[in-house]
Amino acid sequence: MVRAAPVAVNFRCVGAFLPHPSKETAMLYAIISEDVKNSLEWRMAARPDHLARLEKLRDEGRLVLAGPHPAVDAETPGDAGFSGSLVVAEFEDLPTAQAWADADPYVIAGVYAKVTVKPFKKVLP
């Protein structure tokens, strides 16, 4: 049996993997929401308040990504509207993330039929 020679591997530390000193207890959570049928009108009415909350997360440096799922395979779905949304953001813990999701203006307006909040581990990029 022939054995390969050992290979030296050089790992370097990438800053994205180091916790921010003031955010050592925070973690990422995915908020996955599914719309009720024909939600577009309710979405549009609640959108300014919904976006204001997301902008606050962004301004605090806690928002990774946020956006809707078009109901059809198109960037702008028109009257087809959206089938749900995805938010990935940093929260202290799962109950805090769940409370934030429960207070979403889209929830209050009846846009969402279902909201799931799960811990999220970012791997790439």
TIRO-2110 file (N, C-alpha, C; in Angstrom, 1 decimal):
// TIRO-2110
0.8, -1.2, 0.0, N, 1, A
0.0, 0.0, 0.0, CA, 1, A
0.9, 1.2, 0.0, C, 1, A
0.6, 2.2, -0.9, N, 2, A
1.4, 3.4, -1.0, CA, 2, A
0.6, 4.5, -0.2, C, 2, A
1.3, 5.2, 0.7, N, 3, A
0.7, 6.3, 1.4, CA, 3, A
1.2, 7.6, 0.9, C, 3, A
0.2, 8.5, 0.8, N, 4, A
0.6, 9.9, 0.3, CA, 4, A
1.3, 10.6, 1.4, C, 4, A
2.2, 11.5, 1.0, N, 5, A
2.9, 12.3, 2.0, CA, 5, A
1.9, 13.3, 2.7, C, 5, A
2.1, 13.6, 3.9, N, 6, A
1.2, 14.6, 4.6, CA, 6, A
1.3, 15.9, 3.9, C, 6, A
0.2, 16.6, 3.8, N, 7, A
0.1, 17.9, 3.2, CA, 7, A
-0.1, 19.0, 4.3, C, 7, A
0.6, 20.0, 4.2, N, 8, A
0.5, 21.1, 5.2, CA, 8, A
-0.7, 22.0, 4.7, C, 8, A
-1.5, 22.3, 5.6, N, 9, A
-2.7, 23.1, 5.3, CA, 9, A
-2.5, 24.4, 6.1, C, 9, A
-2.7, 25.5, 5.4, N, 10, A
-2.5, 26.8, 6.1, CA, 10, A
-3.9, 27.4, 6.2, C, 10, A
-4.5, 27.5, 7.5, N, 11, A
-5.7, 28.1, 7.7, CA, 11, A
-5.5, 29.5, 8.2, C, 11, A
-6.3, 30.4, 7.7, N, 12, A
-6.2, 31.8, 8.2, CA, 12, A
-7.5, 32.2, 8.8, C, 12, A
-7.5, 33.0, 9.8, N, 13, A
-8.7, 33.4, 10.4, CA, 13, A
-9.4, 34.5, 9.6, C, 13, A
-10.7, 34.3, 9.4, N, 14, A
-11.4, 35.3, 8.6, CA, 14, A
-12.3, 36.1, 9.6, C, 14, A
-12.2, 37.4, 9.6, N, 15, A
-13.0, 38.2, 10.5, CA, 15, A
-14.4, 38.0, 10.6, C, 15, A
-15.1, 37.5, 9.6, N, 16, A
-16.5, 37.2, 9.6, CA, 16, A
-16.9, 36.1, 10.6, C, 16, A
-15.9, 35.3, 11.0, N, 17, A
-16.2, 34.2, 11.9, CA, 17, A
-15.9, 34.6, 13.3, C, 17, A
-15.4, 35.8, 13.6, N, 18, A
-15.1, 36.2, 14.9, CA, 18, A
-16.3, 37.0, 15.5, C, 18, A
-16.8, 36.7, 16.7, N, 19, A
-17.9, 37.4, 17.2, CA, 19, A
-17.6, 38.8, 17.5, C, 19, A
-18.6, 39.7, 17.2, N, 20, A
-18.4, 41.1, 17.6, CA, 20, A
-18.4, 41.2, 19.1, C, 20, A
-17.4, 41.9, 19.7, N, 21, A
-17.3, 42.0, 21.1, CA, 21, A
-18.6, 42.3, 21.9, C, 21, A
-19.4, 43.2, 21.3, N, 22, A
-20.6, 43.6, 22.1, CA, 22, A
-21.8, 42.7, 21.7, C, 22, A
-21.6, 41.7, 20.8, N, 23, A
-22.7, 40.9, 20.3, CA, 23, A
-22.4, 39.4, 20.6, C, 23, A
-21.7, 39.1, 21.6, N, 24, A
-21.3, 37.7, 21.8, CA, 24, A
-22.4, 36.8, 22.1, C, 24, A
-23.6, 37.3, 22.6, N, 25, A
-24.7, 36.4, 22.9, CA, 25, A
-25.7, 36.4, 21.8, C, 25, A
-25.6, 37.3, 20.8, N, 26, A
-26.6, 37.4, 19.8, CA, 26, A
-26.4, 36.2, 18.8, C, 26, A
-27.4, 35.9, 18.1, N, 27, A
-27.4, 34.8, 17.1, CA, 27, A
-28.3, 35.2, 15.9, C, 27, A
-28.1, 34.5, 14.8, N, 28, A
-29.0, 34.8, 13.6, CA, 28, A
-30.2, 33.9, 13.7, C, 28, A
-31.3, 34.5, 13.2, N, 29, A
-32.6, 33.7, 13.1, CA, 29, A
-33.2, 34.0, 11.8, C, 29, A
-33.8, 32.9, 11.2, N, 30, A
-34.5, 33.0, 9.9, CA, 30, A
-36.0, 33.1, 10.3, C, 30, A
-36.7, 34.2, 9.8, N, 31, A
-38.1, 34.3, 9.9, CA, 31, A
-38.7, 34.1, 8.6, C, 31, A
-39.4, 32.9, 8.5, N, 32, A
-40.0, 32.4, 7.2, CA, 32, A
-41.5, 32.6, 7.3, C, 32, A
-42.0, 33.4, 6.4, N, 33, A
-43.5, 33.7, 6.5, CA, 33, A
-44.2, 33.3, 5.2, C, 33, A
-45.4, 32.8, 5.4, N, 34, A
-46.2, 32.4, 4.2, CA, 34, A
-47.4, 33.3, 4.2, C, 34, A
-47.7, 33.9, 3.0, N, 35, A
-48.9, 34.7, 2.9, CA, 35, A
-50.2, 33.9, 2.8, C, 35, A
-51.3, 34.6, 3.2, N, 36, A
-52.6, 34.1, 2.9, CA, 36, A
-52.8, 34.3, 1.4, C, 36, A
-53.8, 33.7, 0.8, N, 37, A
-54.1, 34.0, -0.6, CA, 37, A
-54.6, 35.4, -0.8, C, 37, A
-54.2, 36.0, -2.0, N, 38, A
-54.7, 37.3, -2.4, CA, 38, A
-54.3, 38.3, -1.3, C, 38, A
-53.1, 38.3, -0.9, N, 39, A
-52.6, 39.2, 0.2, CA, 39, A
-52.1, 40.6, -0.3, C, 39, A
-52.0, 40.7, -1.6, N, 40, A
-51.3, 41.9, -2.1, CA, 40, A
-51.8, 43.2, -1.6, C, 40, A
-53.1, 43.4, -1.5, N, 41, A
-53.7, 44.7, -1.1, CA, 41, A
-53.3, 44.9, 0.4, C, 41, A
-53.4, 43.9, 1.2, N, 42, A
-53.1, 44.1, 2.6, CA, 42, A
-51.6, 44.3, 2.8, C, 42, A
-50.8, 43.7, 2.0, N, 43, A
-49.3, 43.9, 2.0, CA, 43, A
-49.0, 45.4, 1.7, C, 43, A
-49.6, 45.9, 0.7, N, 44, A
-49.3, 47.3, 0.3, CA, 44, A
-49.7, 48.2, 1.3, C, 44, A
-50.8, 48.0, 2.0, N, 45, A
-51.3, 48.9, 3.1, CA, 45, A
-50.4, 48.9, 4.3, C, 45, A
-49.8, 47.7, 4.6, N, 46, A
-48.9, 47.6, 5.8, CA, 46, A
-47.5, 47.8, 5.5, C, 46, A
-47.1, 47.9, 4.2, N, 47, A
-45.7, 47.9, 3.8, CA, 47, A
-44.9, 49.0, 4.4, C, 47, A
-45.3, 50.2, 4.5, N, 48, A
-44.5, 51.3, 5.1, CA, 48, A
-44.0, 50.9, 6.5, C, 48, A
-45.0, 50.5, 7.3, N, 49, A
-44.6, 50.1, 8.7, CA, 49, A
-43.7, 48.9, 8.8, C, 49, A
-44.0, 47.9, 7.9, N, 50, A
-43.2, 46.7, 7.8, CA, 50, A
-41.7, 47.1, 7.5, C, 50, A
-41.6, 47.9, 6.5, N, 51, A
-40.2, 48.3, 6.0, CA, 51, A
-39.5, 49.2, 7.1, C, 51, A
-40.2, 50.0, 7.8, N, 52, A
-39.6, 50.8, 8.9, CA, 52, A
-39.0, 49.9, 10.0, C, 52, A
-39.6, 48.8, 10.3, N, 53, A
-39.0, 47.9, 11.3, CA, 53, A
-37.7, 47.2, 10.7, C, 53, A
-37.8, 46.8, 9.5, N, 54, A
-36.6, 46.2, 8.8, CA, 54, A
-35.5, 47.3, 8.7, C, 54, A
-35.8, 48.5, 8.4, N, 55, A
-34.8, 49.5, 8.3, CA, 55, A
-34.1, 49.8, 9.7, C, 55, A
-34.9, 49.7, 10.7, N, 56, A
-34.3, 49.8, 12.1, CA, 56, A
-33.3, 48.7, 12.4, C, 56, A
-33.7, 47.5, 12.0, N, 57, A
-32.7, 46.4, 12.2, CA, 57, A
-31.5, 46.6, 11.4, C, 57, A
-31.7, 47.1, 10.1, N, 58, A
-30.5, 47.4, 9.3, CA, 58, A
-29.6, 48.5, 9.9, C, 58, A
-30.2, 49.5, 10.4, N, 59, A
-29.5, 50.6, 10.9, CA, 59, A
-28.7, 50.2, 12.2, C, 59, A
-29.3, 49.2, 12.9, N, 60, A
-28.6, 48.7, 14.1, CA, 60, A
-27.5, 47.7, 13.7, C, 60, A
-27.4, 47.3, 12.4, N, 61, A
-26.4, 46.4, 12.0, CA, 61, A
-26.8, 44.9, 12.3, C, 61, A
-28.1, 44.7, 12.4, N, 62, A
-28.5, 43.3, 12.8, CA, 62, A
-29.2, 42.6, 11.6, C, 62, A
-29.5, 43.3, 10.5, N, 63, A
-30.2, 42.6, 9.4, CA, 63, A
-29.2, 42.1, 8.4, C, 63, A
-29.4, 40.8, 8.1, N, 64, A
-28.5, 40.1, 7.1, CA, 64, A
-29.2, 40.2, 5.7, C, 64, A
-30.5, 39.9, 5.7, N, 65, A
-31.2, 40.0, 4.4, CA, 65, A
-32.7, 40.0, 4.7, C, 65, A
-33.5, 40.6, 3.8, N, 66, A
-34.9, 40.5, 3.9, CA, 66, A
-35.5, 40.7, 2.5, C, 66, A
-36.6, 40.1, 2.3, N, 67, A
-37.3, 40.3, 1.0, CA, 67, A
-38.5, 39.3, 0.9, C, 67, A
-39.4, 39.6, -0.1, N, 68, A
-40.5, 38.7, -0.3, CA, 68, A
-40.2, 37.7, -1.4, C, 68, A
-41.1, 36.7, -1.4, N, 69, A
-41.1, 35.6, -2.4, CA, 69, A
-42.1, 35.9, -3.4, C, 69, A
-41.8, 36.3, -4.6, N, 70, A
-42.8, 36.5, -5.7, CA, 70, A
-43.6, 35.3, -5.9, C, 70, A
-44.9, 35.4, -6.1, N, 71, A
-45.8, 34.3, -6.3, CA, 71, A
-45.6, 33.6, -7.6, C, 71, A
-45.0, 34.3, -8.6, N, 72, A
-44.7, 33.8, -9.9, CA, 72, A
-43.2, 34.0, -10.1, C, 72, A
-42.7, 33.3, -11.1, N, 73, A
-41.2, 33.4, -11.4, CA, 73, A
-40.9, 34.7, -12.2, C, 73, A
-40.9, 35.8, -11.4, N, 74, A
-40.7, 37.1, -12.0, CA, 74, A
-40.2, 38.0, -10.9, C, 74, A
-39.3, 38.9, -11.3, N, 75, A
-38.8, 40.0, -10.3, CA, 75, A
-40.0, 40.8, -9.8, C, 75, A
-40.8, 41.2, -10.7, N, 76, A
-42.0, 42.0, -10.3, CA, 76, A
-43.3, 41.2, -10.7, C, 76, A
-43.9, 40.6, -9.7, N, 77, A
-45.0, 39.7, -10.0, CA, 77, A
-46.3, 40.3, -10.4, C, 77, A
-46.4, 41.7, -10.3, N, 78, A
-47.7, 42.3, -10.7, CA, 78, A
-48.8, 41.9, -9.8, C, 78, A
-50.0, 41.6, -10.3, N, 79, A
-51.2, 41.3, -9.6, CA, 79, A
-51.0, 39.9, -8.9, C, 79, A
-50.1, 39.1, -9.3, N, 80, A
-49.9, 37.8, -8.7, CA, 80, A
-49.4, 37.9, -7.3, C, 80, A
-48.7, 39.0, -7.0, N, 81, A
-48.3, 39.3, -5.6, CA, 81, A
-47.2, 38.4, -5.1, C, 81, A
-47.2, 38.1, -3.9, N, 82, A
-46.2, 37.4, -3.2, CA, 82, A
-46.7, 36.2, -2.4, C, 82, A
-45.9, 35.2, -2.2, N, 83, A
-46.3, 34.1, -1.5, CA, 83, A
-45.8, 34.0, -0.1, C, 83, A
-44.9, 35.0, 0.3, N, 84, A
-44.3, 35.0, 1.6, CA, 84, A
-43.1, 35.9, 1.7, C, 84, A
-42.4, 35.8, 2.8, N, 85, A
-41.2, 36.6, 3.0, CA, 85, A
-40.1, 35.8, 3.8, C, 85, A
-38.9, 36.3, 3.7, N, 86, A
-37.8, 35.8, 4.4, CA, 86, A
-37.0, 36.9, 5.0, C, 86, A
-36.8, 36.8, 6.3, N, 87, A
-35.9, 37.8, 7.0, CA, 87, A
-34.9, 37.0, 7.8, C, 87, A
-33.6, 37.4, 7.6, N, 88, A
-32.5, 36.8, 8.4, CA, 88, A
-31.9, 37.9, 9.2, C, 88, A
-32.0, 37.8, 10.5, N, 89, A
-31.5, 38.9, 11.3, CA, 89, A
-30.9, 38.4, 12.7, C, 89, A
-30.2, 39.3, 13.3, N, 90, A
-29.6, 38.9, 14.6, CA, 90, A
-30.5, 39.3, 15.8, C, 90, A
-30.7, 38.4, 16.7, N, 91, A
-31.5, 38.6, 17.9, CA, 91, A
-30.7, 38.0, 19.1, C, 91, A
-31.1, 38.4, 20.3, N, 92, A
-30.4, 37.9, 21.5, CA, 92, A
-30.7, 36.4, 21.7, C, 92, A
-32.0, 36.0, 21.4, N, 93, A
-32.4, 34.6, 21.6, CA, 93, A
-33.7, 34.3, 20.8, C, 93, A
-34.1, 33.1, 20.8, N, 94, A
-35.2, 32.7, 20.0, CA, 94, A
-36.5, 33.3, 20.5, C, 94, A
-36.8, 33.4, 21.8, N, 95, A
-38.0, 34.1, 22.2, CA, 95, A
-38.0, 35.6, 21.8, C, 95, A
-36.9, 36.3, 21.7, N, 96, A
-36.8, 37.7, 21.3, CA, 96, A
-37.1, 37.7, 19.8, C, 96, A
-36.6, 36.8, 19.0, N, 97, A
-36.8, 36.8, 17.6, CA, 97, A
-38.3, 36.5, 17.3, C, 97, A
-38.9, 35.6, 18.1, N, 98, A
-40.3, 35.2, 17.9, CA, 98, A
-41.2, 36.4, 18.2, C, 98, A
-40.9, 37.1, 19.3, N, 99, A
-41.7, 38.3, 19.7, CA, 99, A
-41.6, 39.4, 18.6, C, 99, A
-40.4, 39.5, 18.1, N, 100, A
-40.2, 40.5, 17.0, CA, 100, A
-41.1, 40.1, 15.8, C, 100, A
-41.1, 38.9, 15.4, N, 101, A
-41.8, 38.4, 14.3, CA, 101, A
-43.3, 38.5, 14.6, C, 101, A
-43.8, 38.2, 15.8, N, 102, A
-45.2, 38.3, 16.1, CA, 102, A
-45.7, 39.7, 16.0, C, 102, A
-44.9, 40.7, 16.2, N, 103, A
-45.3, 42.1, 16.2, CA, 103, A
-45.2, 42.7, 14.8, C, 103, A
-44.9, 42.0, 13.8, N, 104, A
-44.7, 42.5, 12.4, CA, 104, A
-46.0, 43.1, 11.9, C, 104, A
-46.0, 44.2, 11.3, N, 105, A
-47.3, 44.8, 10.8, CA, 105, A
-48.0, 43.9, 9.8, C, 105, A
-47.2, 43.0, 9.1, N, 106, A
-47.9, 42.1, 8.2, CA, 106, A
-48.7, 41.0, 8.9, C, 106, A
-48.2, 40.6, 10.1, N, 107, A
-48.9, 39.7, 11.0, CA, 107, A
-50.2, 40.4, 11.4, C, 107, A
-50.1, 41.6, 11.9, N, 108, A
-51.2, 42.3, 12.5, CA, 108, A
-52.3, 42.6, 11.4, C, 108, A
-51.8, 42.9, 10.1, N, 109, A
-52.7, 43.1, 9.0, CA, 109, A
-53.3, 41.9, 8.4, C, 109, A
-52.9, 40.7, 8.8, N, 110, A
-53.5, 39.5, 8.3, CA, 110, A
-52.8, 39.0, 7.0, C, 110, A
-51.7, 39.5, 6.7, N, 111, A
-51.0, 39.2, 5.4, CA, 111, A
-50.5, 37.7, 5.5, C, 111, A
-49.9, 37.4, 6.7, N, 112, A
-49.3, 36.1, 6.8, CA, 112, A
-50.2, 35.0, 7.4, C, 112, A
-50.3, 33.8, 6.8, N, 113, A
-51.0, 32.7, 7.3, CA, 113, A
-50.2, 31.9, 8.3, C, 113, A
-48.8, 32.0, 8.1, N, 114, A
-48.0, 31.2, 8.9, CA, 114, A
-46.6, 31.9, 9.0, C, 114, A
-46.0, 31.9, 10.2, N, 115, A
-44.7, 32.5, 10.4, CA, 115, A
-43.9, 31.5, 11.3, C, 115, A
-42.7, 31.1, 10.7, N, 116, A
-41.8, 30.2, 11.4, CA, 116, A
-40.5, 30.9, 11.7, C, 116, A
-40.1, 30.8, 13.0, N, 117, A
-38.8, 31.4, 13.4, CA, 117, A
-37.9, 30.3, 13.8, C, 117, A
-36.7, 30.3, 13.2, N, 118, A
-35.7, 29.2, 13.4, CA, 118, A
-34.3, 29.8, 13.6, C, 118, A
-33.5, 29.2, 14.4, N, 119, A
-32.1, 29.6, 14.5, CA, 119, A
-31.5, 29.4, 13.1, C, 119, A
-30.5, 30.3, 12.7, N, 120, A
-29.9, 30.2, 11.4, CA, 120, A
-28.4, 30.3, 11.6, C, 120, A
-27.6, 29.5, 10.9, N, 121, A
-26.2, 29.5, 10.9, CA, 121, A
-25.7, 29.9, 9.5, C, 121, A
-25.1, 31.1, 9.4, N, 122, A
-24.6, 31.5, 8.1, CA, 122, A
-23.3, 30.8, 7.8, C, 122, A
-23.1, 30.2, 6.7, N, 123, A
-21.9, 29.5, 6.3, CA, 123, A
-21.2, 30.3, 5.2, C, 123, A
-21.9, 30.7, 4.1, N, 124, A
-21.4, 31.4, 3.0, CA, 124, A
-22.3, 32.5, 2.6, C, 124, A
-21.9, 33.5, 2.0, N, 125, A
-20.5, 33.9, 1.7, CA, 125, A
-19.9, 34.5, 3.0, C, 125, A
END
